[in-house]
Amino acid sequence: MIRKFMAYYRPHLGLFLLDMACAFMIAGIDLVFPRFTTLALDDYIPSGNMRGIVIIAAIMAFLFVLRAVFNYVVSYWGHVVGVRMEYNMRKDIFSHLQTLSFSYFDKVRTGKIMSRIVNDLREITELAHHGPEDVFISTVTLIGAFIILMQNDWRLTLVVFAYIPFMVWYGVRKRQKMAKAFRLVRKKIANVNAQLENSISGIRVAQSFTNEEFEKSKFDLGNQEFKESRQFAFKSMAEMTTGVDLMMNMLKVTVLAFGGYLTYSGEITVGAFVAYFLYVDLFLQPIRRLMQFAQQYEDGMSGFERFVEIMETKSSITDSPDAVELNGVRGDIRVEKVSFAYDGGENVLTDINLHIPAGKMVALVGPSGGGKTTLCHLIPRFYDVKSGRITVDGVDIRDVTIHSLRTHIGIVQQDVFLFAGTIRDNIAYGKGDATDEEIIEAAKRANIHDFIMSLENGYDSYVGERGVMLSGGQKQRISIARVFLKNPPLLILDEATSALDNETELKIQESLEALSKGRTTLVIAHRLSTIKNADEIVVITNNGIIERGSHDELLEKGGHYAGLYRAQFKGYIPDM
């Protein structure tokens, strides 16, 4: 774990070494000050050597100015190292999240992921800056102070170091308790963030059901647990710092008493005793730093462990070592004896065989839970088949790169997701380098251009969080424009009109028919009137594919599809 953490220093090694060099100089200047104090008290002041006192004062003033410069570098550039490391980690974890498969996000709540990206990594900045610096300065100061203390008086030095084993024992014991406490805090704040994200996303539902008080109680439960875990963490930290501070103060009392006796008996000078006392205080500073470092280390590393946990999560969907680019796609799709189950559960699909000829439209109908959407998710490899295979133009989709496969597939879903931003941004999402002319043309083909131009800000109109400032039909047409802009040879329409009113559905249907023209299209529909012109209709249930044929053929057969159609139109079959 430490090795992985240290690897993030490598790109900033020059700045890090500058920080350590300045920290070393600060420790050196701190060690010099008591020496000058001894010289002034024992030699220059008793002898009335004002010239020597002025020289000492001038040297110390110069050294303290240098110390201020070094301290500025440590305080500013040292933190910059931490900030840049945090930036790199956040960039890495976000990039890694983009590679994870749907199955990961099916199981992990968004709020918890956000907590790891934001809260956990924020603490790493302080650890990255203060951690090595505190350990380095403390080590230099302890070694320097010990050497000088031994030179001054070995008896007082032994008294000082007699306290160290007790401090170390106490610190290690309490550190273990702190580690447990801060890991618990991390888990609890992640729960709070997850509940917060869930409640804010569902605020309209909560208010429509007048469940504000219920949401408050749910949030307060997690918030209460976080408060209690935080209190326990600070209790552990207080026990550690209080105990160590007590031992440090008792050490000062011991040095004062024993050193005072040695001074009284004439074995050491007053200047030497004052300098010794200053060195003892200097000696205790790194111990305080190390105690503070212990808290920062546990806080930062508990966050880094959670960061590494995500970084080590492997996607279940990856490119094979010899994967090739999928180019020149005609659009012939074959599903051959495909079976699939989510996370080792019961099969959702079993031995499914389906052929969608290039440029043709095949529609999937059937009850919810029959596997229609699952099948549509297998074609772009959002999930991998359990057995069997899916081919595009005769090539197994597992033998081509995921990026090239998905580049050739356009998806329009029932639940349209628009990013917070402008209409222009959301349409342009279909093609990153699209020109304004291409965006406008895509909007026209999706029958949304006239509406956009009626808005005050036109294509620069803000759509709101998840597109809440637009109607369902408007959002759907923007998503269709996005696919027009992408211009893929393969198209998947997953109940793209089922949530719309009849009038809006007719308008959207026109856009979808234009979008489907000349493309291999797989359609999922509950409204059977929208798919009667499909080249083939496939009825899929929990028992697999039970019927297939054209609209007229299936009605004439009088089977499951005919029953669904008559039920949907209440026994009336319109003139075809």
Phi, psi and omega in degrees: 000316179297319181298320179294321179294315182296334181298334180284351174281337190305314181293343184242029187300319181299314179293324179294317179295323175298317178299316180292323179296317178294322178297321178297318180294322177299314179297320180296316179296320178298324181287334182284326188305311179299330178298314179294326178297316178300315181298317181292316184287322185270333186245297191289316181292312178299326182271358180069029182274085183292328179298317178297320180296318180296318179298315179300315180298319180294317179298315181295321178299317178298316180296323181288330173294316176300318180299321179297319178297313179298321181294324177298315180299315181295315184291320183270298185291332175297318177291327178300321176303313180297318180296319180291324175295318178299318177301314180297318179295317181295322177296318181295316185289324178292318177298320180294321179299327179295339182268347185285148184279169181304326184299328178294314182286341174295329188258337186250129182288144183301318181300325179290322177296317179298321180298321181289326181284324186261295187294311185297317184286337179297321180291336181293331178302313180294319179294317182298325180278302189282333184302292180300322181296313180296317180296317182294308180299319180297318180297312180299314183294317180298314181296313180298315180295321181297316180298314182292321178297319178296324178291326181286307179195114185291333182291315177295324180296319177297323178297316180298312185285347176294335180280336188301313181302322179292320178296316180297313180301314181294317181296316180296318181297315181286332179298322179297320178293320178297319181301314179297318183295315184286332174294321178296320178300317180301316181294319183291320179292330176295320177296319178298315180297321180295316179294321180297313180299319181294317183290319180292320178298327182258022185299326180291322176294316181300317181288326180292331178262009183049045182254030181300318181294324178295318178295322177298317182292322177297315180293320183295328179298311178293322180294324178294318179296321178295317179300315181293321179292323178294318178298320179295322179296315181289330175297316178297318179294320180295321178299319182292308184292322180295315180297317180293319178299320179298314180296324178295316180293323176294327176296317178299318179298318180296315179297319180298316182290310183291318178294323177297321178296316179296324178290317180299322181278359176081012181279337173223157181278165177298318179299317179296322180293316178297315178299320180297318180295322176296320179292325177297317178296321177294325179292327182281336180302313179296331177293319175298319178301317182293324176295317177295321178298322180301319179292315179297322181296313181294319180294312182290316184288331176295324175289321181293325177299319179289327174297313181296325180302318177289317182298332180270357176286121182266139177290140177282349179243110180223161175288140174288156183305327182251028181296143181244166177284141177267112184231161176057046186288126173273320175112019178279116183247133175232132173251116188241110176049046184275131171235148181206144175218145177276122174049047175074011178279197179291151181299131171272324176235141179222120177049052180274131176237129183207139177234126176243100182298153181303130177080000181261162177247126176241132181250140176251127177229164180145176183291159175298141180089001181280347176107012182296307180294323178301316179299320179293332178280340180282330183295316176276008181062041168290331170226159177257145180296150176282320175207165185084195179204160175237132182238150170239119184054038176083359181256127177300128183296343177282351180261003177242161180292144181301318182299314182291327178296308184289336176299330184265007182239131173249138183234129172241120185249166177293314180270092184283132176250119173250138178282148175297119184163204182265167175299321179301314181301318185287325176289318182295346178299338179286342180203110189301327184256025184294142175275166178299322180297320179292321179296315180296318179297319178296320179294321178296317181293335178267007179058040180237354184298314183298319178297316182300318182290341177282346178281153183301318182256009176054231183290347178265013178289138181280133185268348182084173179298121182059021178077028186293344182273003179242158176283169179300318180293322178294317178297320182295321180289328175294320178294326177291320177299323179300318181286324174303318181293322179293323176057057181273154177281340180246137185227135176237121178247107185258091180050049189291345182237003189291338183263010186252157175287167187298318182294315179294323181300319180298319179293317180294323181298323177298318179295320181292322178295321177293321180293323185283341185301123178079005180243150171287121190233132173245122186242135168251129182214140171263329176276104189291340179294339184277350185238012184293342179265007179295148179295326177211140176246129182244124178265120183236131179231189177298341179267008180097202179280120184249341178210153173202150180155183177283170180303311182294320180297319182288325177293319180294327180292330177072027181266218185298315181296317180299321178295319178297318184294314180295321179295322182290327180255019174054045174088351182258122176255112183292163178296124181279000000 
